[in-house]
Amino acid sequence: MSNANLTLADLAVTRPGATRVFLKHRLDFCCGGRRLLDDACVEKGLDPDALLREIINAESTAGDLSGWAGRPLHQLIDFIEDHYHQRHRADLPELVAMANKVEKVHSEKPTCPRNLAAHLRNMHAAVLDHLAKEEQILFPMIRNGYRGQVGAPIRVLEQEHEDHGQNLAYLRGLAHDFIAPPESCATWKALYLRLDRFADELMEHIHLENNILFPRALCE
């Protein structure tokens, strides 16, 4: 990816990993979004090429999930924790902050995603509670070989997965199916881009558990 003629706004609205990196380095991609990446990096003493690599790393995905069906369960659990749990914990607070900003700045616009931040806060609390149940109850039971006792916690987690799916459907409705309207600013567009990725990753997370981890933990 060449950084020639790239602006901060260009990256924020086309690369889902960009806003996380910009926030980390305190680069203004909204009001200062029209600045060239090179110029903004020079001002902050950053290497543009290194920053682009950081963006690519930040948006790396799980890739092909089909290979996990035959892998040892402890490896699958490690992957779920290291990839999805860490991503959800990092993404949700930033998404709440971005949604707050969009609702505050654009409250007078008919297309403003009203109540989006509040719904994301509720999702954040629900997801954190869900991750804690996995990390503190189910995953240790599977790792320690207590397979005959996992039925009850799995039933609870499967019901919570249903709740997460309903929350995602409502999120899509609030956020215009993650398609930013023409009058949206860089932060608004970046928010929808990241919400789209978050929704995909939460569904991947649920798929790996409902369709691979849980059935194998109950049968093996």
C-alpha positions in Angstrom: 0.0 0.0 0.0 1.6 3.3 -1.2 1.2 6.3 1.0 1.5 8.8 -2.0 -1.3 11.3 -1.8 -3.1 9.4 0.9 -4.9 11.6 3.5 -5.8 10.6 7.0 -9.5 10.7 6.0 -8.8 8.5 3.0 -7.4 5.8 5.3 -10.0 6.3 8.1 -12.9 5.6 5.8 -11.4 2.8 3.8 -9.2 0.8 6.2 -10.9 -0.5 9.3 -7.6 -0.7 11.3 -6.7 3.0 10.6 -8.8 4.7 13.2 -7.4 2.6 16.0 -3.9 3.4 15.0 -4.7 7.1 14.5 -6.2 7.3 18.0 -3.2 5.6 19.5 -0.8 8.1 17.9 -3.2 11.1 18.4 -3.6 11.8 14.7 -6.6 13.9 14.0 -8.5 12.1 11.2 -11.7 14.1 11.5 -11.2 17.9 11.5 -7.6 17.4 10.3 -8.5 14.5 8.0 -7.6 16.3 4.8 -3.9 16.4 5.7 -1.6 14.1 3.8 -0.4 11.1 5.8 3.2 12.0 5.2 2.7 15.6 6.5 0.9 14.4 9.6 3.5 11.8 10.4 6.3 14.4 10.0 4.6 16.7 12.5 4.3 13.8 15.0 7.8 12.3 14.3 6.3 9.1 12.9 7.4 6.9 10.0 4.6 6.8 7.4 5.6 3.4 6.1 5.7 2.0 9.6 2.3 3.5 10.4 0.8 1.9 7.3 2.2 -1.5 8.3 0.7 -1.0 11.8 -2.7 -0.3 10.1 -2.4 -3.5 8.1 -1.5 -5.5 11.2 -4.4 -3.9 13.1 -7.0 -5.1 10.6 -5.6 -8.6 10.0 -8.5 -11.1 10.2 -8.9 -14.6 11.3 -8.5 -15.9 7.7 -9.9 -19.3 6.7 -11.9 -20.7 9.7 -12.5 -24.1 8.2 -9.2 -25.6 9.5 -10.2 -25.3 13.1 -12.6 -28.3 12.9 -9.8 -30.8 13.3 -7.4 -28.9 15.6 -7.0 -29.7 19.3 -9.6 -27.9 21.4 -7.0 -26.2 23.6 -5.6 -24.6 20.5 -9.0 -23.4 19.3 -9.7 -21.9 22.8 -6.3 -20.1 22.7 -7.2 -18.7 19.3 -10.6 -17.5 20.4 -9.1 -15.8 23.5 -6.1 -14.3 21.7 -8.0 -13.1 18.6 -11.7 -12.5 19.3 -11.6 -11.7 23.0 -8.8 -9.2 22.7 -10.4 -7.6 19.7 -13.8 -7.2 21.3 -12.3 -5.7 24.5 -10.2 -3.2 22.4 -12.9 -2.3 19.8 -16.0 -1.8 21.9 -14.9 1.2 24.1 -13.5 3.0 21.0 -16.7 2.3 19.1 -18.8 3.8 22.0 -16.6 6.9 22.0 -16.9 7.4 18.2 -20.7 6.9 18.4 -20.9 9.5 21.2 -19.0 12.0 19.1 -21.1 11.4 16.0 -24.4 11.7 17.9 -23.2 14.9 19.6 -21.8 16.7 16.5 -24.6 15.6 14.1 -27.6 15.5 16.3 -29.6 17.9 14.1 -29.3 15.7 11.0 -32.2 13.4 10.3 -29.8 10.5 9.5 -28.0 10.8 12.8 -27.8 7.3 14.4 -29.6 8.3 17.6 -29.2 5.9 20.6 -26.3 4.1 18.8 -23.8 4.9 21.6 -26.3 3.7 24.3 -26.9 0.4 22.5 -23.1 -0.1 22.1 -22.6 0.5 25.8 -25.2 -2.2 26.5 -23.5 -4.5 24.0 -20.1 -3.8 25.6 -21.4 -4.8 29.1 -23.1 -7.9 27.7 -20.0 -9.0 25.7 -17.7 -8.5 28.7 -19.9 -10.6 30.9 -20.0 -13.3 28.2 -16.2 -13.3 27.8 -15.8 -13.6 31.6 -18.0 -16.7 31.7 -16.0 -18.3 28.9 -12.6 -17.5 30.4 -13.5 -18.2 34.1 -15.9 -21.2 33.8 -16.2 -23.0 30.4 -12.7 -22.8 29.0 -10.9 -24.0 32.2 -13.4 -26.9 32.4 -12.5 -28.0 28.8 -8.8 -27.5 29.3 -8.9 -29.5 32.5 -10.8 -32.4 31.0 -14.2 -31.9 32.7 -16.1 -32.6 29.5 -19.0 -34.3 31.2 -19.9 -31.2 33.1 -19.9 -28.6 30.3 -23.5 -29.0 29.3 -25.0 -26.4 31.6 -22.5 -23.6 30.9 -22.7 -24.3 27.2 -26.5 -23.9 27.3 -26.1 -20.5 29.0 -23.5 -19.3 26.5 -25.6 -20.5 23.5 -28.6 -18.5 24.8 -26.3 -15.5 25.1 -25.1 -16.0 21.6 -28.8 -15.7 20.5 -29.0 -12.4 22.4 -25.8 -11.1 20.8 -27.3 -12.0 17.4 -30.4 -9.9 18.2 -28.2 -7.1 19.4 -26.3 -7.1 16.2 -29.5 -7.0 14.1 -30.7 -4.0 16.1 -27.2 -2.4 15.7 -27.5 -2.7 12.0 -30.8 -1.0 12.0 -29.6 1.9 14.1 -26.5 2.3 11.9 -28.2 2.2 8.5 -26.7 -1.3 7.7 -23.3 0.3 8.2 -23.7 2.4 5.0 -22.8 6.0 5.8 -25.1 8.7 4.4 -23.6 11.3 1.9 -23.5 14.0 4.6 -21.4 11.9 7.0 -18.0 13.2 8.2 -14.8 11.1 8.4 -15.5 9.9 11.9 -19.0 8.8 11.0 -17.8 6.9 8.0 -15.0 5.3 10.0 -17.4 4.3 12.7 -19.6 2.4 10.3 -16.6 0.8 8.7 -15.4 -0.5 12.1 -18.9 -1.5 13.1 -19.1 -3.6 10.0 -15.9 -5.4 10.9 -16.9 -5.8 14.6 -20.2 -7.4 13.5 -18.3 -9.8 11.2 -15.9 -10.8 13.9 -18.5 -11.3 16.6 -20.4 -13.6 14.2 -17.1 -15.5 13.4 -16.5 -15.9 17.2 -20.0 -17.3 17.7 -19.6 -19.6 14.7 -16.4 -21.2 16.0 -18.1 -21.8 19.4 -21.6 -22.9 18.4 -20.5 -25.1 15.4 -17.1 -26.4 16.4 -16.0 -25.9 20.0 -19.3 -26.6 21.8 -20.3 -29.8 19.9 -16.8 -31.3 20.2 -16.6 -30.4 23.9 -19.9 -32.2 24.5 -18.9 -35.3 22.5 -15.2 -35.9 22.9 
